[in-house]
Amino acid sequence: MASPHRVEAQLIAATPFGRLRSAGRRVVEDVDGPMEFLPLPLERQLAGNARVPNETRAGQAWVETVANAIAKLTFGLHGGPPRIGLCLQATLDATGRRVKGAEGGARVRDFVESLEAALRGRNIDLETPIGRAVSVGEASTLGELHSALGGLAGVPDALSLVWWDEVSWTRVARGRVIQSAIEPRGGKHDLGLPALDERVQGIAPGARRLFAGARHGDKAHTETLAQSARALGREAARRLIEWPVPDDSLHPVALLPASRLLLGGLVGRMASDPRLRPVLLDPLEVGLAEGLRDREDASRDRGLLVPDESAPDSKELLLAPGLLQLSQEDSAAIIGAASTVGPLPSHS
């Protein structure tokens, strides 16, 4: 997994039961790009603005750092050439090879081709070509599907909300990813963590970073996170009910509605912190319940809302038990990237 600032490489293996896990070998490196490089804001990168000085050098430094991390990870390994699954913290084109934009980073015309060339320069032969990179949202969802600790392990139909530098949604059906979407920059739900951090700094210049301030109960931080979580809860309800799925009328088994919402990414792991639950998980659940109650008939028919069994006379409908699941897999994105290269060898 690689951002423009930091690269993490892990060795991933299969369990005897076919799930994926970290094999315990890990390399982390910081990207040492040119000091003179001043990246364009992501919006201007995606708009196709002209390259800025040293952007090509910065992109190459990113590629070279990924290659260095892979070289260190695979040094001394036996068992034949490696297979590489690649997750980039960036906006990719439809082929998954070109970096169209990266927060605080550089655009790279063909990241995958450049990486394969850098690996050849280090005498690293690959068992198969890399093919394409995957986004953090897609990789995190795949990791939750394939990891032994994944929140979607054994769940055939679900919606995944990965909340990190950006907000991304992924629809899982029959145990595979069938749709994904990233909230557009400047849109109603452009609530990625860098954007929220920037918003807090606008309210309270010089304030603590987002989660640090929230843990201390700083008003600007707690209100910003809680409002964002509630809004994303309502949007999750809309997507659970309304997000169209491809027509598969010819499939012998009807496509089931999503039965689980997974909160993944950095926020998914942070939400279990007791100091952050009131500003992350609680308001997300409130927004989710509000959104589903706005679509009560459909929500009840799909089992997303259920009667309150503790109050038989109450007409209030509650979130179905187990509907919302938090990520429990710290390496979800890396495991998800590894899952794209095909079956892996089993390690007991």
Residue pairs with C-beta under 8 A, 6 or more apart in sequence:
1 7
1 8
1 9
1 87
1 88
1 89
1 136
1 139
1 333
1 334
1 337
2 8
2 62
2 65
2 66
2 69
2 86
2 87
2 88
2 89
3 31
3 88
3 89
3 90
3 102
3 103
3 105
3 165
4 31
4 33
4 39
4 58
4 62
4 89
4 90
4 102
4 103
4 104
4 105
4 106
5 30
5 31
5 104
5 105
6 28
6 29
6 30
6 31
7 27
7 28
7 29
7 30
7 31
7 65
7 66
7 68
7 69
8 26
8 27
8 28
8 69
8 334
9 26
9 27
9 28
9 66
9 69
9 70
9 72
9 73
9 334
10 22
10 23
10 25
10 26
10 27
10 73
10 331
10 334
11 22
11 23
11 24
11 25
11 26
11 73
11 77
12 20
12 21
12 22
12 23
12 85
12 334
12 335
12 338
12 344
13 20
13 21
13 23
13 344
13 345
13 346
13 347
14 20
14 21
14 343
14 344
14 345
14 346
14 347
15 21
15 148
15 346
15 347
16 346
16 348
17 148
19 146
19 147
19 148
19 150
19 153
20 143
20 146
20 147
20 148
20 335
20 338
20 339
20 344
21 147
21 148
21 149
21 335
22 331
22 334
22 335
23 347
25 73
26 73
27 69
27 72
27 73
28 69
29 65
29 68
29 69
29 72
30 65
31 61
31 62
31 65
32 61
32 65
33 54
33 57
33 58
33 61
33 62
33 106
34 54
34 57
34 58
34 61
36 53
36 54
37 52
37 53
37 54
37 55
37 57
37 58
37 106
38 52
38 53
39 45
39 52
39 55
39 58
39 102
39 104
39 105
39 106
40 49
40 52
42 91
42 101
42 102
42 103
42 185
43 185
43 186
45 91
45 100
45 101
45 102
45 107
46 91
46 100
46 101
46 185
51 107
55 106
55 107
56 106
58 105
58 106
59 99
59 105
59 106
59 107
59 108
59 111
59 114
60 114
62 105
62 106
62 108
62 111
63 108
63 111
63 114
63 115
63 118
64 118
66 86
66 115
66 118
67 115
67 118
67 119
67 121
67 122
67 124
70 82
70 84
70 119
70 124
71 119
71 122
71 124
74 82
74 124
79 345
80 127
81 124
81 125
81 126
81 127
82 124
82 126
82 127
83 126
83 127
83 128
83 341
83 342
83 344
84 115
84 119
84 126
84 130
84 341
85 134
85 334
85 336
85 337
85 338
85 339
85 340
85 341
86 112
86 115
86 130
86 132
86 133
86 134
86 337
87 133
87 134
87 135
87 136
87 139
87 333
87 334
87 336
87 337
88 99
88 102
88 111
88 133
88 134
88 135
88 136
89 102
89 103
89 136
89 164
89 165
90 99
90 100
90 101
90 102
90 103
90 105
90 135
91 99
91 100
91 101
91 102
91 135
91 182
92 98
92 99
92 100
92 132
92 133
92 134
92 135
93 100
95 132
96 112
96 131
96 132
96 133
96 134
97 110
97 111
97 112
97 113
97 132
97 133
98 107
98 108
98 109
98 110
98 111
99 105
99 106
99 107
99 108
99 111
100 107
101 107
103 165
103 194
108 114
111 133
112 130
112 131
112 132
112 133
115 130
116 126
116 129
116 130
119 126
128 341
128 342
131 340
132 340
133 337
134 142
134 336
134 337
134 340
135 168
135 180
135 182
136 162
136 164
136 165
136 166
136 168
136 265
136 333
137 160
137 162
137 164
137 166
137 168
137 169
137 170
137 180
137 182
137 265
138 168
138 170
138 177
138 180
138 336
139 332
139 333
139 334
139 336
139 337
140 160
140 162
140 164
140 264
140 265
140 327
140 332
140 333
140 336
141 152
141 160
141 162
141 170
141 172
141 177
141 180
141 262
141 264
141 336
142 177
142 335
142 336
142 337
142 339
142 340
143 150
143 329
143 331
143 332
143 333
143 334
143 335
143 336
143 337
143 339
144 150
144 151
144 152
144 153
144 160
144 262
144 264
144 327
144 329
144 332
144 336
145 152
145 153
145 155
145 172
145 175
145 176
145 177
145 336
145 339
146 153
146 335
146 336
146 339
147 153
147 329
147 331
147 332
147 335
149 328
149 329
150 328
150 329
150 332
150 335
151 260
151 262
151 264
151 325
151 326
151 327
151 328
151 329
152 158
152 160
152 172
152 260
152 262
152 325
155 172
155 175
155 259
155 260
156 172
156 173
156 174
156 175
156 256
157 172
157 173
157 174
157 255
157 256
157 257
157 258
157 259
157 260
158 171
158 172
158 258
158 259
158 260
158 261
158 262
159 169
159 170
159 171
159 172
159 236
159 239
159 240
159 243
159 258
159 260
159 261
159 262
160 169
160 170
160 171
160 172
160 261
160 262
160 264
161 167
161 168
161 169
161 232
161 236
161 261
161 262
161 263
161 264
161 265
161 268
162 168
162 169
162 170
162 264
162 265
162 268
163 191
163 192
163 193
163 232
163 263
163 264
163 265
163 266
163 267
163 268
164 192
164 193
164 265
164 266
164 267
165 192
165 193
165 194
166 182
166 183
166 190
166 192
167 182
167 183
167 189
167 190
167 191
167 192
167 232
168 180
168 181
168 182
168 183
168 265
169 180
169 181
169 182
169 183
169 239
169 243
170 177
170 179
170 180
171 177
171 178
171 179
171 180
171 239
171 243
171 245
171 258
172 178
172 258
173 245
173 255
173 256
173 258
174 253
174 255
178 245
178 246
179 243
179 245
179 246
183 189
183 190
183 191
183 192
184 190
188 231
189 231
189 232
189 235
191 228
191 231
191 232
193 210
193 266
193 267
196 210
196 224
196 225
196 228
197 209
197 210
199 224
200 207
200 210
200 213
200 220
200 221
200 224
201 207
203 220
203 224
204 218
204 220
207 213
207 218
207 220
207 221
208 216
208 218
208 221
210 221
210 224
210 225
211 221
211 270
211 276
213 220
213 221
213 222
214 221
214 222
214 225
214 275
214 276
214 279
215 273
215 275
215 276
221 279
222 278
222 279
225 276
225 279
225 280
225 283
226 278
226 279
226 280
226 282
226 283
227 283
229 279
229 280
229 281
229 282
229 283
229 284
229 287
230 283
230 284
230 286
230 287
230 290
231 287
232 284
232 287
233 283
233 284
233 285
233 286
233 287
233 288
233 289
233 290
233 291
234 287
234 288
234 290
234 291
235 287
235 291
236 261
236 284
236 287
236 288
236 291
237 287
237 288
237 289
237 290
237 291
237 292
237 294
237 295
237 299
238 291
238 295
240 257
240 258
240 261
240 292
240 299
240 302
240 304
241 292
241 295
241 298
241 299
241 302
241 304
242 295
245 255
248 255
257 302
259 302
259 303
259 323
260 322
260 323
260 324
260 325
261 288
261 323
261 324
261 325
262 268
262 325
262 326
262 327
263 271
263 281
263 284
263 324
263 325
263 326
263 327
264 327
264 332
265 327
267 280
268 326
268 327
269 326
269 327
269 330
270 276
270 280
271 277
271 280
271 281
271 284
271 326
272 281
272 326
281 324
281 326
284 324
285 319
285 324
288 319
288 323
288 324
289 305
289 318
289 319
292 299
292 304
292 305
292 317
292 319
293 299
293 305
293 317
296 305
296 317
299 305
299 317
300 306
300 317
303 320
304 319
304 320
304 323
305 317
305 318
305 319
305 320
306 317
306 318
306 319
306 320
306 321
307 314
307 317
307 318
308 314
308 316
308 317
308 318
329 335
338 344
